[in-house]
């Protein structure tokens, strides 16, 4: 008989989202906005489930058992990501090792390309190209894996700075890794919120070698407002804020009409389909 299969996969790791916990009536909560339902919600901090999807990136094998390859790959790097997050958010005075940071940054990259929204769009696009319905999910995951490998290679020799002590709060959505190289107005850098007041910034390395360093808010080459606007513009499932007031401030930018308008220009990155299907944001 096939083994018991866990159905739920996180598109954003809980270890990252927990840093957006705030207090409401003496309870720890996370404030989020469900774009699809147009509902503002708060979740008890450790029980937040808005980032979970069924079978998002773990396809089942023919015998009904679980194919753990990709999940295991993510899990290895996410352990290092946890150490990076603790240091960036002041929960650890011991800085992670260089090796741990490198694995943690790889995990940051992967968080930008496991979106449920784009997985489903890939399935739709594959169906339009005549792929049998039984193969859609498997091929969409293969597409995601190819995209991830290409992005790992693209950023392998970049220089990264972990910025701490920002003066304003960062937003986060279902794709926390912001790849500005595919922005509608492309720029040669990346950003990612590591916490409400901590950010990862990456740029091409002048000597073509991977490097990582620590910096403070005064050194941030990308301002919080630009990063938050990119986060709003690419929100398709949920957005999380550091406070109810911050969430309320962006809700007028996330109406169904505005989100639908942005979705009209969304594309899917894939090496197996025609060039016209490449994604822009």
C-alpha positions in Angstrom: 0.0 0.0 0.0 1.2 3.5 -0.7 2.6 5.5 2.3 0.6 8.3 3.9 1.0 11.4 1.8 1.1 14.9 3.3 -1.1 17.1 1.1 -0.1 20.6 2.1 3.0 22.5 0.9 4.1 26.0 1.9 4.7 28.4 -1.0 6.3 30.7 1.5 8.1 29.1 4.5 6.5 29.7 7.9 10.0 30.5 9.3 9.9 33.7 7.2 6.3 34.7 7.7 6.6 34.5 11.5 8.6 37.7 11.6 5.5 39.7 10.5 3.7 38.8 13.7 2.3 41.7 15.7 0.1 42.1 18.7 -3.7 42.4 18.7 -5.5 42.4 22.0 -2.5 40.8 23.7 -2.4 38.0 21.1 0.3 37.4 18.5 -1.2 37.7 15.0 -0.3 38.1 11.3 -2.2 40.6 9.3 -2.9 39.6 5.7 -5.1 40.5 2.7 -6.6 37.7 0.6 -6.6 39.2 -2.9 -8.9 36.5 -4.5 -11.6 36.9 -1.8 -10.9 40.6 -1.2 -10.8 39.9 2.5 -8.6 41.4 5.2 -7.7 38.8 7.8 -5.6 38.2 10.9 -4.3 34.8 11.9 -2.9 33.6 15.2 0.8 33.8 14.6 2.0 30.2 14.6 -1.2 28.9 13.0 -1.3 31.0 9.9 -2.3 28.9 6.9 -2.7 31.3 4.1 0.6 30.3 2.5 -0.3 26.6 2.2 -1.5 24.9 -1.0 -2.4 21.3 -1.6 0.2 19.5 -3.8 1.8 22.8 -4.9 5.2 21.4 -5.7 5.2 17.8 -4.6 3.7 15.6 -7.3 2.5 12.1 -6.5 4.0 9.1 -8.1 2.0 6.6 -10.0 1.5 4.3 -6.9 0.1 7.3 -5.0 3.2 7.8 -2.8 4.9 11.1 -2.5 7.8 12.3 -4.7 9.9 14.1 -2.1 12.9 15.1 -4.3 12.0 18.8 -4.6 10.7 19.2 -1.1 13.9 17.7 0.3 15.9 20.1 -1.8 14.0 23.1 -0.5 14.2 21.8 3.1 18.0 21.6 3.1 18.4 25.2 2.1 15.6 26.4 4.4 17.5 25.2 7.4 20.2 27.7 6.5 17.6 30.3 5.7 16.4 30.0 9.3 19.8 30.9 10.6 20.1 33.9 8.2 16.6 35.2 9.3 17.4 34.9 13.0 20.6 37.0 12.6 18.9 39.5 10.3 16.0 40.1 12.8 18.2 40.3 15.9 17.2 37.0 17.3 20.7 35.7 17.2 23.9 37.5 18.0 26.0 34.8 16.2 26.3 35.5 12.5 25.8 32.4 10.2 28.8 30.9 8.5 29.6 31.9 4.9 28.5 28.5 3.7 25.2 28.8 5.6 24.6 32.2 4.2 25.2 30.9 0.6 22.6 28.1 1.1 20.2 30.6 2.8 20.4 32.9 -0.2 19.8 30.0 -2.6 16.6 29.4 -0.5 15.6 33.0 -1.0 15.9 32.6 -4.7 13.6 29.5 -4.6 10.9 31.4 -2.7 10.5 33.6 -5.7 9.5 30.8 -8.1 7.2 28.4 -6.2 4.0 30.6 -6.5 0.7 28.7 -6.7 -0.6 31.4 -9.1 2.2 30.9 -11.6 2.1 27.2 -11.3 -1.6 27.3 -12.2 -0.9 29.7 -15.1 1.8 27.3 -16.3 -0.7 24.5 -16.3 -3.2 26.6 -18.3 -0.5 27.5 -20.8 0.6 23.9 -21.2 -3.1 22.9 -21.7 -3.3 25.4 -24.5 -0.3 23.7 -26.1 -2.1 20.4 -26.2 -0.7 18.8 -23.0 -2.9 16.0 -21.6 -4.7 17.0 -18.4 -3.1 14.1 -16.5 0.4 15.5 -17.2 -0.3 19.2 -16.5 0.8 19.4 -12.9 3.9 17.3 -13.4 5.1 19.3 -16.4 4.3 22.6 -14.5 6.6 21.5 -11.7 9.3 20.5 -14.2 8.9 24.0 -15.7 9.4 25.4 -12.2 12.5 23.3 -11.6 14.0 24.4 -14.9 13.3 28.1 -14.0 14.8 27.6 -10.5 18.0 26.1 -12.0 18.3 28.9 -14.5 17.9 31.5 -11.7 20.4 29.7 -9.4 22.9 29.9 -12.2 22.0 33.5 -13.0 22.7 34.7 -9.4 25.5 32.2 -8.5 28.2 34.9 -9.0 26.3 37.9 -7.6 27.2 40.0 -4.6 24.6 40.1 -1.8 24.2 42.4 1.2 21.9 41.7 4.2 20.6 45.1 5.2 19.3 45.4 8.8 17.9 48.3 10.8 15.6 49.7 8.1 13.5 52.7 9.3 10.3 51.5 7.5 8.4 48.2 7.4 8.5 46.0 4.4 5.6 44.2 2.9 5.7 40.5 1.8 3.6 38.5 -0.6 3.5 35.0 -2.0 6.7 35.7 -4.0 9.0 37.3 -1.4 12.1 37.2 -3.7 11.8 40.2 -6.0 13.7 39.7 -9.2 14.0 43.1 -10.7 15.7 41.7 -13.9 12.2 40.6 -15.1 10.5 43.8 -14.0 8.5 45.7 -16.7 11.3 48.3 -16.3 14.2 45.9 -15.8 17.0 46.7 -13.3 20.1 44.5 -12.6 19.4 43.7 -8.9 17.2 41.6 -6.6 15.6 42.4 -3.3 13.8 40.3 -0.7 12.3 41.1 2.7 13.9 39.0 5.4 11.7 40.6 8.0 9.8 43.9 8.4 13.1 45.8 8.9 15.6 43.6 7.1 16.3 43.2 3.4 18.4 41.1 1.1 19.9 43.1 -1.8 21.8 41.5 -4.7 23.7 42.9 -7.6 26.2 41.5 -10.2 29.6 41.0 -8.6 32.4 43.2 -10.2 34.8 40.3 -10.0 32.2 37.7 -11.1 32.4 35.9 -7.7 29.7 35.1 -5.1 30.0 37.4 -2.1 27.8 38.2 0.9 28.1 40.9 3.5 26.2 42.7 6.2 25.1 46.3 6.1 22.7 48.7 7.9 19.7 50.7 6.8 21.7 53.7 5.8 23.5 51.7 3.2 20.4 50.2 1.4 20.8 50.9 -2.3 17.1 50.1 -2.9 14.6 52.1 -0.9 11.7 50.5 1.0 9.0 52.3 -1.0 10.2 50.9 -4.3 10.4 47.4 -2.9 7.0 47.6 -1.3 5.5 49.0 -4.6 6.9 46.0 -6.5 5.4 43.7 -3.9 2.0 45.3 -4.3 2.2 45.1 -8.1 3.0 41.4 -8.0 0.5 40.3 -5.4 -1.8 37.7 -6.8 -2.7 35.6 -3.8 -1.9 37.4 -0.5 0.0 40.2 1.0 1.2 40.5 4.6 2.0 43.7 6.5 3.7 44.4 9.8 0.6 46.2 11.2 -3.1 46.6 10.4 -2.5 50.3 9.6 0.2 49.4 7.0 -2.1 46.8 5.5 -5.0 49.3 5.3 -2.8 51.8 3.5 -2.2 49.5 0.6 -5.7 48.0 0.2 -6.8 50.7 -2.3 -4.0 49.4 -4.6 -5.3 45.8 -4.4 -8.9 46.1 -5.6 -10.1 43.3 -7.9 -10.1 45.7 -10.9 -6.5 46.8 -10.4 -5.2 43.3 -9.7 -7.0 42.0 -12.8 -5.5 44.7 -14.9 -2.0 43.7 -13.7 -2.7 40.1 -14.3 -3.4 40.8 -18.0 0.4 41.3 -18.6 1.6 38.3 -16.5 3.6 35.7 -18.3 5.2 32.4 -17.3 8.9 31.7 -17.5 9.6 28.4 -19.2 12.3 26.9 -21.4 9.9 24.4 -23.1 7.4 26.8 -24.6 7.7 29.5 -27.3 9.6 32.8 -26.4 6.3 34.7 -26.2 5.4 32.9 -23.0 8.3 34.4 -21.0 7.1 36.2 -17.9 7.2 40.0 -17.3 6.1 41.7 -14.2 
